[in-house]
C-alpha cells in the first residue's frame, strides 16, 4: 500500500488545500474531454494540446481522439493543475429539513395536516422529458423509492410533458393544490430559466404564489438557483419522492397552509 493511500486512510489530508487525485495524492491530474470543429488528424491533436495549455493545464496529452465527421474531432485528454480549493470554506445552500421515509411522511400528514395533500406535477414549456417527474410522482417510483402516487394522504396529478405554464396554474387553482412540482430536463442555452420565471410571475399575478409550495427539479437545478428564481426549493440528481414529500408537508405546517 502506497504512502499516499495510508495517508488518506488516516485522514491526514489538508482540506484547506485540496487538489485532484490521479495516480498519487495531490498530483493534480485531471481527465477531461471536449470537441473542436476541426478535421481529425495530427493537427487536431496539437490544437487540443495548445488549447489545454492556454486553459492552465501543464503537460497536457491527448490520450484519445475520434473523428466525428464533417470536420469535427472529439478528444479525451490528461493534464495537471496546480490550483487548490479550500474545502473547509465551502457553503452550499441545501434544503434544510430532516428527511422522512414514505411511512414517516404518511404519519406526519395524518397527525399534523389531517387531510389529503394535493400535489400537481408537470414538465413545462417545450420540455418533453418526463423521466424526472415520473420518478418522483409515478406509483412505482425509482431505484426502490416509491413515487408520490403510492403515498397515503397524498392526492397527485401528473400532467405530463410540454405543459404550458398557464394550464398548470389553472389546474392548480381548480384543484386547490398545496404544491406544484416542475421538472426541467432540457436546459441547453438556459432555456429553462425564462420558463421557470414565467411560472412564478403567473402565480403571483393569480395571487396564489404564497398559498402554494413551489418546487422545481432537474439535472442542472440546484436549491440555490431555485430560490433565486422564486421557488421554495430545488431538487437535483439523487433526489427521491420522500425528499420532496418531506419538504412539502413541512412547509404546509410551517406556513400554516393546511
C-alpha positions in Angstrom: 0.0 0.0 0.0 1.4 3.4 -1.0 2.2 6.1 1.5 -0.5 8.3 -0.2 -3.2 5.7 0.4 -2.1 5.2 4.0 -2.2 9.0 4.5 -5.7 9.1 3.1 -6.9 6.3 5.3 -5.5 8.0 8.3 -7.3 11.2 7.3 -4.1 13.3 7.2 -5.3 15.4 4.2 -5.1 19.2 4.3 -8.7 20.0 3.4 -7.8 23.7 3.1 -5.6 22.8 0.0 -7.5 20.1 -1.9 -6.2 19.0 -5.4 -7.3 16.4 -7.8 -6.2 12.9 -7.2 -5.0 10.9 -10.2 -2.2 8.4 -9.7 -1.0 9.7 -6.4 -2.2 12.1 -3.7 -2.0 15.8 -4.7 -0.6 15.1 -8.2 -3.3 17.4 -9.7 -4.0 15.1 -12.6 -7.3 15.6 -14.4 -9.1 13.7 -17.2 -11.3 15.9 -19.4 -12.9 15.8 -22.8 -14.2 18.2 -25.4 -14.9 18.7 -29.1 -13.3 21.0 -31.6 -14.7 22.0 -35.0 -11.5 20.8 -36.8 -10.9 17.8 -39.0 -9.4 14.7 -37.4 -5.6 14.3 -37.5 -2.3 15.3 -36.0 -3.1 19.0 -36.4 -6.3 18.5 -34.4 -4.4 16.8 -31.6 -1.9 19.6 -31.5 -4.7 22.2 -31.4 -6.3 20.4 -28.4 -2.9 20.4 -26.6 -2.3 24.1 -27.2 -5.9 24.9 -26.1 -5.3 22.9 -22.9 -2.1 24.8 -22.1 -4.0 28.1 -22.5 -6.6 26.7 -20.1 -3.8 26.4 -17.5 -3.0 22.7 -17.7 0.6 21.6 -17.6 1.9 18.6 -19.6 -1.4 18.1 -21.4 -1.7 15.0 -23.5 -4.3 13.7 -25.9 -4.9 10.0 -24.9 -7.8 9.5 -27.3 -9.3 11.3 -30.3 -12.1 10.4 -32.5 -13.3 11.6 -35.9 -16.9 12.8 -35.5 -17.2 13.5 -39.2 -18.0 16.7 -41.1 -14.9 18.4 -39.8 -15.3 17.8 -36.0 -13.0 15.9 -33.6 -13.6 14.6 -30.1 -10.7 14.5 -27.6 -10.0 12.8 -24.3 -7.0 14.4 -22.5 -5.0 14.3 -19.4 -3.4 17.3 -17.8 -2.0 18.6 -14.4 -3.1 21.6 -12.4 -1.5 23.4 -9.5 -4.7 25.0 -8.2 -6.2 24.0 -4.9 -9.5 24.7 -3.2 -10.3 25.3 0.5 -12.9 22.6 1.1 -13.5 23.8 4.7 -14.7 27.1 3.5 -17.4 25.8 1.1 -21.0 26.5 1.9 -23.7 25.1 -0.3 -27.3 26.1 0.1 -29.4 22.9 0.7 -32.9 22.0 1.7 -32.7 22.3 5.4 -35.0 19.6 6.7 -34.6 16.1 8.2 -36.0 13.8 5.5 -38.6 11.2 6.4 -39.3 7.9 4.6 -42.6 7.2 3.0 -44.2 5.9 6.2 -42.9 8.9 8.2 -44.4 11.3 5.7 -47.8 9.4 5.8 -47.8 9.6 9.6 -46.8 13.3 9.6 -49.8 14.1 7.3 -52.2 12.1 9.4 -51.0 13.8 12.7 -50.4 17.3 11.5 -52.3 18.1 8.4 -55.3 15.8 8.8 -56.4 15.9 5.2 -55.1 14.9 1.8 -52.2 16.9 0.4 -52.8 17.8 -3.2 -49.7 17.8 -5.4 -49.6 18.7 -9.2 -46.5 18.0 -11.3 -45.5 18.6 -14.9 -42.7 19.2 -17.4 -43.5 22.6 -18.6 -42.8 24.7 -21.7 -41.2 22.7 -24.6 -39.7 20.1 -22.3 -40.8 16.6 -23.4 -38.7 14.6 -21.0 -40.9 13.1 -18.2 -38.3 10.8 -16.7 -37.7 13.1 -13.7 -41.3 14.0 -12.9 -42.3 10.3 -13.4 -39.6 9.1 -11.0 -41.0 11.4 -8.3 -44.7 11.0 -8.9 -45.5 7.7 -10.5 -46.5 4.9 -8.2 -43.5 2.7 -8.9 -41.1 5.5 -8.3 -37.4 5.0 -9.0 -34.5 3.0 -7.5 -36.5 1.4 -4.8 -38.2 4.6 -3.7 -42.0 4.6 -4.3 -43.5 7.7 -6.0 -46.0 10.1 -4.5 -48.9 8.3 -6.1 -48.4 5.5 -3.7 -48.4 7.7 -0.6 -51.4 7.6 1.7 -52.7 11.0 2.3 -51.4 12.5 -0.9 -53.5 13.2 -4.0 -51.5 13.6 -7.1 -51.9 14.7 -10.7 -49.0 14.2 -13.2 -49.9 16.4 -16.2 -47.0 15.0 -18.3 -44.8 16.9 -20.7 -44.9 20.1 -22.7 -47.5 21.6 -20.4 -48.0 25.4 -20.8 -47.5 27.3 -17.6 -50.9 28.8 -18.0 -52.5 25.4 -18.0 -50.5 24.3 -14.9 -51.6 27.4 -12.9 -55.2 26.9 -14.0 -55.2 23.3 -12.9 -53.6 24.2 -9.6 -56.3 26.8 -8.9 -59.0 24.3 -10.0 -57.7 21.5 -7.6 -56.7 23.9 -4.8 -53.2 22.4 -5.0 -50.9 22.5 -2.0 -47.8 22.1 -4.1 -46.6 22.3 -7.7 -43.7 20.3 -9.0 -41.9 21.4 -12.2 -39.4 19.2 -13.9 -36.9 20.8 -16.4 -34.6 18.4 -18.1 -33.9 20.4 -21.3 -31.5 23.2 -20.1 -29.4 23.9 -23.2 -28.7 27.6 -23.5 -30.5 28.1 -20.2 -33.9 27.8 -21.9 -35.4 26.6 -18.6 -34.7 29.9 -16.8 -37.3 32.1 -18.6 -39.8 29.3 -18.5 -39.4 28.8 -14.7 -39.5 32.5 -14.2 -42.7 32.9 -16.1 -44.5 30.3 -13.9 -43.6 32.3 -10.8 -44.9 35.5 -12.4 -48.2 33.8 -13.4 -48.7 32.5 -9.9 -48.1 35.9 -8.5 -50.5 37.5 -10.9 -53.2 35.0 -9.9 -52.5 35.7 -6.2 -51.6 32.1 -5.4 -47.8 32.1 -5.0 -47.8 32.4 -1.3 -50.5 29.8 -1.0 -48.6 27.0 -2.8 -45.4 25.2 -2.1 -43.5 25.6 -5.4 -40.7 23.2 -6.3 -38.6 22.7 -9.4 -36.2 19.9 -10.2 -33.8 18.6 -12.9 -30.2 17.7 -13.6 -29.0 21.3 -13.6 -31.3 22.7 -11.0 -29.9 23.4 -7.5 -31.6 24.6 -4.4 -29.7 27.9 -4.7 -30.8 28.5 -8.3 -34.4 27.6 -7.5 -34.6 30.1 -4.7 -33.1 32.8 -6.9 -35.9 32.2 -9.4 -38.6 32.5 -6.7 -39.2 28.8 -5.9 -39.3 27.4 -2.4 -36.9 24.6 -3.2 -34.9 22.9 -5.9 -34.1 19.2 -6.1 -31.3 17.9 -8.4 -29.9 14.4 -9.1 -30.1 11.9 -6.3 -33.5 13.2 -5.1 -36.4 10.9 -4.4 -40.1 11.2 -3.7 -39.6 11.1 0.1 -37.3 14.1 -0.1 -39.8 16.1 -2.0 -42.7 15.0 0.1 -40.9 15.7 3.4 -40.2 19.3 2.3 -43.8 19.8 1.1 -45.5 18.6 4.3 -43.1 20.6 6.5 -43.8 23.7 4.5 -47.5 23.3 4.7 -47.3 23.1 8.5 -44.7 25.8 9.0 -46.5 28.3 6.7 -49.9 27.3 8.1 -51.2 26.3 4.7 -53.2 23.3 6.0 
